[in-house]
């Protein structure tokens, strides 16, 4: 793997500037020719909830834009695809792709993201685990969702009413503690959404099509069997599933429109 360390280009609120060493994953790995299983999983959800005409979609934490390129091959030019990420390096790589001319990329901080336009779909994959206050993120991101739009958050969540804020340090590559493996309670999310007249319309578990092997970096996930059940784990001593939360306006509120 080498000792590549990519510096964070933003400051997470209430924290000192930290090094996010795991950006090497997105910089070195490529999912254009071999799309991730999660791309197919998320698109299946999009197809289920999309109306006859799908105008636009935003990918929050788009990295090099592989998921957006994956969607562009499916929907062609019938949809405006946009992506935001904090990293100049990742966005620079995204703009080199042959499909990038049809996709708009922006350098923005996802945590306090504020956009003028609204979207049919907003995808947030592997991002909220970096945030200590998911309510603050939801408050901002929901403002960018159309009245009949869907917010899809793909991450690991706690089924119990307990929120876990975690800091870790990979001593081989860093001297500072960093976030990235927080686990937010589904109940916390439900309570906040209820106040905003939104709800979780579906909670769908993700199943990887192959066994994920352990890698040299213990901060990356791999598969483990517990009671004949395949789960994800990490060198942070976590055991979890990955799920997608499909969020939209509560029906009672939509009917008042």
Sine and cosine of phi, psi and omega as CSV:
sin_phi,cos_phi,sin_psi,cos_psi,sin_omega,cos_omega
0.00,0.00,-0.54,0.84,-0.03,-1.00
0.98,0.18,0.22,-0.97,-0.02,-1.00
-0.98,-0.21,0.83,0.56,0.05,-1.00
-0.99,0.16,0.77,-0.64,0.02,-1.00
-0.82,-0.58,0.88,-0.48,-0.03,-1.00
-0.98,-0.21,0.84,-0.54,-0.05,-1.00
-0.96,0.28,0.66,-0.75,0.11,-0.99
-0.91,0.41,0.61,-0.79,-0.05,-1.00
-0.97,-0.25,0.09,1.00,0.05,-1.00
-0.71,-0.70,0.19,-0.98,0.13,-0.99
-0.93,-0.36,0.80,-0.59,0.07,-1.00
-0.97,0.24,0.73,-0.69,-0.05,-1.00
-0.77,0.64,0.66,-0.75,0.05,-1.00
0.92,0.39,0.31,0.95,0.05,-1.00
-0.73,-0.69,0.45,-0.89,0.13,-0.99
-0.96,0.29,0.29,-0.96,0.04,-1.00
-0.88,0.48,0.75,-0.66,-0.07,-1.00
-0.83,-0.56,0.21,-0.98,0.07,-1.00
-0.98,-0.20,0.82,-0.58,-0.01,-1.00
-0.98,-0.19,0.99,0.13,-0.15,-0.99
-0.91,0.42,-0.37,0.93,-0.07,-1.00
-0.96,0.26,-0.04,1.00,0.11,-0.99
-0.88,0.47,-0.33,0.94,0.02,-1.00
-0.88,0.48,-0.46,0.89,0.00,-1.00
-0.87,0.49,-0.75,0.66,-0.06,-1.00
-0.96,0.27,-0.48,0.88,-0.01,-1.00
-0.98,0.21,-0.56,0.83,-0.10,-0.99
-0.99,-0.12,-0.48,0.88,-0.03,-1.00
-1.00,-0.07,0.47,-0.88,-0.08,-1.00
-0.73,-0.68,0.78,-0.63,-0.05,-1.00
-0.87,-0.50,0.47,0.88,0.03,-1.00
-0.98,0.22,-0.83,0.56,-0.03,-1.00
-0.98,0.22,-0.49,0.87,0.04,-1.00
-0.82,-0.58,0.99,0.10,-0.05,-1.00
-0.87,0.50,0.54,-0.84,0.03,-1.00
-0.92,0.39,0.47,-0.88,0.07,-1.00
-0.83,0.55,-0.57,0.82,-0.04,-1.00
-0.91,0.42,-0.45,0.89,0.04,-1.00
-0.90,0.44,-0.72,0.69,0.02,-1.00
-0.91,0.41,-0.64,0.77,0.02,-1.00
-0.87,0.49,-0.74,0.67,-0.02,-1.00
-0.93,0.36,-0.63,0.78,0.01,-1.00
-0.92,0.40,-0.54,0.84,0.06,-1.00
-0.88,0.47,-0.61,0.79,0.04,-1.00
-0.94,0.35,-0.67,0.75,0.03,-1.00
-0.85,0.53,-0.72,0.69,-0.01,-1.00
-0.88,0.47,-0.60,0.80,-0.02,-1.00
-0.91,0.41,-0.61,0.79,-0.13,-0.99
-0.97,-0.23,-0.17,0.98,-0.06,-1.00
-0.95,0.30,0.55,-0.84,0.07,-1.00
-0.99,0.16,-0.05,-1.00,-0.01,-1.00
-0.84,0.54,-0.65,0.76,0.01,-1.00
-0.90,-0.44,0.87,-0.49,0.03,-1.00
-0.96,-0.28,0.95,-0.33,-0.12,-0.99
-0.99,0.12,-0.73,0.68,-0.09,-1.00
-0.47,-0.88,0.34,-0.94,-0.02,-1.00
-0.53,-0.85,0.65,-0.76,0.01,-1.00
-0.88,-0.47,0.75,-0.66,0.08,-1.00
-0.95,-0.30,0.92,-0.39,-0.03,-1.00
-1.00,-0.03,0.86,-0.51,-0.11,-0.99
0.99,0.14,0.76,0.65,-0.16,-0.99
-0.97,0.24,-0.21,0.98,-0.02,-1.00
0.82,0.57,-0.83,-0.56,0.00,-1.00
-1.00,0.08,0.09,1.00,0.10,-1.00
0.99,0.13,0.26,0.96,-0.06,-1.00
-0.86,0.51,-0.65,0.76,0.00,-1.00
-0.91,0.41,-0.62,0.78,0.03,-1.00
-0.92,0.39,-0.62,0.79,0.06,-1.00
-0.91,0.41,-0.61,0.79,0.06,-1.00
-0.87,0.50,-0.72,0.70,0.01,-1.00
-0.93,0.38,-0.57,0.82,-0.03,-1.00
-0.90,0.44,-0.52,0.85,0.04,-1.00
-0.95,0.32,-0.48,0.88,-0.03,-1.00
-0.99,0.11,-0.73,0.68,-0.11,-0.99
-0.99,-0.14,-0.04,1.00,0.01,-1.00
0.82,0.58,-0.76,-0.65,-0.03,-1.00
-0.98,-0.22,0.33,0.94,-0.03,-1.00
-0.99,0.12,-0.02,1.00,-0.04,-1.00
-0.59,-0.81,0.63,-0.78,0.08,-1.00
-1.00,0.05,0.90,-0.44,-0.01,-1.00
-0.98,-0.22,0.72,-0.69,-0.01,-1.00
-0.68,-0.73,0.53,-0.85,-0.01,-1.00
-0.67,-0.74,0.56,-0.83,0.07,-1.00
-0.80,-0.60,0.58,-0.81,0.07,-1.00
-0.42,-0.91,0.40,-0.92,-0.02,-1.00
-0.99,0.13,-0.34,0.94,-0.19,-0.98
-1.00,-0.06,0.84,-0.54,0.07,-1.00
-0.90,0.44,-0.63,0.78,-0.04,-1.00
-0.89,0.46,-0.72,0.69,-0.02,-1.00
-0.92,0.40,-0.67,0.74,0.00,-1.00
-0.93,0.37,-0.55,0.84,0.05,-1.00
-0.89,0.46,-0.66,0.75,0.04,-1.00
-0.92,0.39,-0.62,0.79,0.00,-1.00
-0.88,0.48,-0.65,0.76,-0.07,-1.00
-0.96,0.28,-0.18,0.98,0.04,-1.00
-0.99,0.16,-0.30,0.96,-0.08,-1.00
-0.93,0.37,0.47,-0.88,-0.05,-1.00
-0.93,0.36,-0.36,0.93,0.01,-1.00
-1.00,-0.01,-0.11,0.99,-0.18,-0.98
-0.90,0.43,-0.37,0.93,-0.03,-1.00
-0.90,0.43,-0.39,0.92,0.00,-1.00
-1.00,-0.10,-0.01,1.00,-0.05,-1.00
-0.86,-0.51,0.68,-0.74,0.02,-1.00
-0.99,-0.14,0.76,-0.65,0.02,-1.00
-0.87,-0.49,0.62,-0.79,0.00,-1.00
-0.72,-0.70,0.62,-0.78,0.12,-0.99
-1.00,0.00,0.96,-0.29,-0.02,-1.00
-0.56,-0.83,0.39,-0.92,0.07,-1.00
-1.00,0.07,0.90,-0.44,-0.07,-1.00
-0.90,0.44,-0.50,0.86,-0.10,-1.00
-0.88,0.47,-0.69,0.72,0.01,-1.00
-0.89,-0.47,0.66,0.75,-0.05,-1.00
-0.89,0.46,0.79,-0.61,0.05,-1.00
-0.74,-0.67,0.87,-0.49,-0.03,-1.00
-0.83,-0.56,0.50,-0.87,-0.02,-1.00
-0.99,0.15,-0.50,0.87,-0.06,-1.00
-0.99,-0.11,0.23,-0.97,0.00,-1.00
-0.88,-0.47,0.43,-0.90,-0.13,-0.99
-0.82,-0.57,0.46,-0.89,0.10,-1.00
-0.95,0.31,-0.65,0.76,0.03,-1.00
-0.71,-0.70,0.65,-0.76,0.16,-0.99
-0.81,-0.59,0.85,-0.53,-0.02,-1.00
-0.96,-0.27,0.77,-0.64,0.02,-1.00
-0.78,-0.62,0.99,-0.12,-0.11,-0.99
-0.93,-0.37,0.87,-0.49,0.04,-1.00
0.90,0.44,0.57,0.82,-0.09,-1.00
-0.87,-0.48,-0.69,0.72,-0.12,-0.99
-0.91,0.40,-0.29,0.96,0.05,-1.00
-0.93,0.38,-0.18,0.98,0.06,-1.00
-1.00,0.01,-0.23,0.97,-0.12,-0.99
-0.98,-0.17,0.71,-0.70,0.07,-1.00
-0.98,0.20,-0.59,0.81,-0.04,-1.00
-0.91,-0.42,1.00,0.00,-0.04,-1.00
-0.92,0.39,-0.43,0.90,0.01,-1.00
-0.89,0.47,-0.64,0.77,0.00,-1.00
-0.90,0.43,-0.68,0.73,0.03,-1.00
-0.89,0.46,-0.73,0.69,-0.02,-1.00
-0.89,0.46,-0.64,0.77,0.00,-1.00
-0.83,0.55,-0.67,0.74,-0.01,-1.00
-0.97,0.22,-0.70,0.71,-0.12,-0.99
-0.94,0.35,-0.54,0.84,0.00,-1.00
-0.91,0.41,-0.41,0.91,0.03,-1.00
-0.93,0.36,-0.33,0.94,-0.02,-1.00
-0.99,-0.13,0.16,0.99,-0.02,-1.00
-0.98,-0.21,0.72,-0.70,0.06,-1.00
-0.91,0.42,0.33,-0.94,-0.09,-1.00
-0.85,0.53,-0.54,0.84,0.04,-1.00
-0.94,-0.33,0.32,0.95,-0.02,-1.00
-0.99,0.15,0.15,-0.99,-0.01,-1.00
-0.80,-0.60,0.70,-0.71,0.14,-0.99
-0.97,-0.24,0.84,-0.54,0.00,-1.00
-0.91,-0.41,0.91,-0.42,0.02,-1.00
-0.95,-0.30,0.86,-0.50,-0.04,-1.00
-0.92,-0.38,0.91,-0.42,-0.09,-1.00
-0.16,-0.99,-0.14,-0.99,0.14,-0.99
-0.98,-0.18,0.72,-0.70,-0.06,-1.00
-0.78,-0.63,0.41,-0.91,0.04,-1.00
-0.99,-0.10,0.82,-0.57,0.02,-1.00
-0.96,0.29,-0.34,0.94,0.04,-1.00
-1.00,0.06,0.33,-0.94,-0.05,-1.00
-0.99,0.13,0.86,0.52,-0.03,-1.00
-0.66,-0.75,0.81,-0.59,0.06,-1.00
-0.99,-0.17,0.71,-0.71,-0.07,-1.00
-0.90,-0.44,0.88,-0.47,0.06,-1.00
-0.97,-0.26,0.86,-0.50,-0.16,-0.99
-0.80,-0.60,0.62,-0.79,0.12,-0.99
-0.81,-0.59,0.65,-0.76,0.01,-1.00
-0.69,-0.72,0.29,-0.96,0.05,-1.00
-0.64,-0.77,0.87,-0.49,0.12,-0.99
-1.00,0.09,0.97,-0.23,-0.17,-0.99
-0.90,0.43,-0.31,0.95,0.02,-1.00
-0.98,0.21,-0.40,0.92,-0.13,-0.99
-0.82,-0.58,-0.10,0.99,-0.08,-1.00
-0.48,-0.88,0.39,-0.92,0.07,-1.00
-0.94,-0.34,-0.01,1.00,-0.07,-1.00
-0.85,-0.52,0.45,-0.89,0.07,-1.00
-0.99,0.14,0.59,-0.81,-0.02,-1.00
-0.66,-0.75,0.34,-0.94,0.05,-1.00
-1.00,0.04,-0.03,-1.00,0.06,-1.00
0.64,-0.77,-0.18,0.98,-0.01,-1.00
-0.76,-0.65,0.52,0.86,0.11,-0.99
-0.91,0.42,0.49,-0.87,0.05,-1.00
-0.81,-0.59,0.93,-0.37,-0.03,-1.00
-1.00,-0.03,0.60,-0.80,0.01,-1.00
-0.97,0.26,0.67,-0.74,0.08,-1.00
-0.88,0.47,-0.54,0.84,-0.01,-1.00
-0.92,0.39,-0.62,0.78,0.06,-1.00
-0.87,0.49,-0.69,0.72,0.00,-1.00
-0.90,0.43,-0.68,0.73,0.01,-1.00
-0.87,0.50,-0.71,0.71,-0.03,-1.00
-0.88,0.47,-0.68,0.73,-0.01,-1.00
-0.92,0.39,-0.69,0.72,-0.02,-1.00
-0.88,0.48,-0.62,0.78,0.01,-1.00
-0.87,0.50,-0.62,0.78,0.03,-1.00
-0.91,0.42,-0.50,0.87,-0.05,-1.00
-0.99,-0.12,0.15,0.99,0.00,-1.00
0.92,0.38,0.50,0.87,0.10,-1.00
-0.89,-0.45,0.17,-0.98,0.05,-1.00
-0.44,-0.90,0.34,-0.94,0.14,-0.99
-0.99,0.15,0.92,-0.40,-0.05,-1.00
-1.00,0.05,-0.38,0.93,0.05,-1.00
-0.34,-0.94,0.58,-0.82,0.09,-1.00
-0.82,-0.57,0.92,-0.39,-0.13,-0.99
-0.86,-0.51,0.81,-0.58,-0.01,-1.00
-0.98,0.22,0.62,-0.78,0.03,-1.00
-0.99,-0.13,0.76,-0.65,0.06,-1.00
-0.88,-0.48,0.88,-0.48,0.02,-1.00
-0.96,0.28,0.61,-0.79,-0.09,-1.00
-0.98,0.18,-0.07,1.00,-0.01,-1.00
-0.58,-0.81,0.25,-0.97,0.03,-1.00
-0.99,0.15,0.84,-0.54,-0.03,-1.00
-0.99,0.13,0.89,-0.46,-0.06,-1.00
-0.99,0.11,0.41,-0.91,0.03,-1.00
-0.93,0.36,0.67,-0.74,0.00,-1.00
-0.95,-0.33,0.09,-1.00,-0.02,-1.00
-0.90,0.44,-0.57,0.82,-0.01,-1.00
-0.99,0.13,0.93,-0.37,-0.04,-1.00
-0.94,0.34,-0.16,0.99,0.02,-1.00
-1.00,0.03,0.02,1.00,0.11,-0.99
-0.99,-0.15,0.49,-0.87,-0.08,-1.00
-0.99,0.12,0.41,-0.91,0.12,-0.99
-0.52,-0.85,0.11,-0.99,-0.06,-1.00
-1.00,-0.05,0.54,-0.84,0.09,-1.00
-0.58,-0.81,0.53,-0.85,0.02,-1.00
-0.98,-0.18,0.79,-0.61,0.04,-1.00
-0.79,-0.61,0.89,-0.45,-0.05,-1.00
0.80,0.61,0.73,0.69,0.00,-1.00
0.90,0.44,0.33,0.94,0.02,-1.00
-0.88,-0.47,0.78,-0.62,-0.01,-1.00
-0.99,0.14,0.82,-0.57,-0.01,-1.00
-0.74,-0.68,0.26,-0.97,0.10,-0.99
-1.00,0.01,0.51,-0.86,0.10,-1.00
-0.59,-0.81,0.17,-0.98,0.05,-1.00
-0.59,-0.80,0.12,-0.99,0.08,-1.00
-0.96,0.29,0.06,1.00,0.08,-1.00
-1.00,-0.06,0.17,0.99,0.01,-1.00
0.89,0.46,0.70,0.71,0.06,-1.00
-0.94,-0.33,0.49,-0.87,0.08,-1.00
-0.70,-0.72,0.84,-0.54,-0.14,-0.99
-0.37,-0.93,0.24,-0.97,0.17,-0.99
-0.96,-0.29,0.32,-0.95,0.15,-0.99
-0.96,-0.29,0.69,-0.72,-0.06,-1.00
-0.66,-0.75,0.38,-0.92,0.11,-0.99
-0.93,-0.37,0.78,-0.63,0.11,-0.99
-0.98,-0.20,0.85,-0.52,0.04,-1.00
-0.99,-0.14,0.90,-0.44,-0.12,-0.99
-0.90,-0.43,0.71,-0.71,0.04,-1.00
-0.46,-0.89,0.05,-1.00,0.02,-1.00
-0.89,0.45,0.60,-0.80,0.10,-1.00
-0.90,0.43,0.64,-0.77,-0.07,-1.00
-0.84,0.55,-0.65,0.76,-0.03,-1.00
-0.87,0.49,-0.56,0.83,0.00,-1.00
-0.97,0.23,-0.59,0.81,0.02,-1.00
-0.91,0.42,-0.61,0.79,-0.03,-1.00
-0.92,0.40,-0.35,0.94,0.01,-1.00
-0.99,0.15,-0.25,0.97,-0.05,-1.00
-0.95,0.32,0.00,0.00,0.00,0.00
